[in-house]
Amino acid sequence: MENLGIPAVAVATSEFRQPARAQAAALGRSDYEAVYVAHPIQDQTREEIAARADAALEEIVARLTGININPPRS
């Protein structure tokens, strides 16, 4: 999608960090880095998964927009 000018970010669990990096390199995007959440997720409750999504939200938004939604306070 990014090659079409559409901002995108992949989100995966930490277990897939190395395979994702290998795939990105194979596609000529060795600079591409996904956003990773803790693994596993299949045994988590809806609330636990929502908490992981909430924890990753700032980074996802920043990657998509280039805007830090929670800048450090001076």
PyMOL commands that set and color helices and strands:
alter all, ss='L'
color gray80, all
select helices_A, chain A and resi 2-4+14-26+46-65
alter helices_A, ss='H'
color red, helices_A
select strands_A, chain A and resi 11-13+35-37
alter strands_A, ss='S'
color yellow, strands_A
deselect
rebuild
show_as cartoon
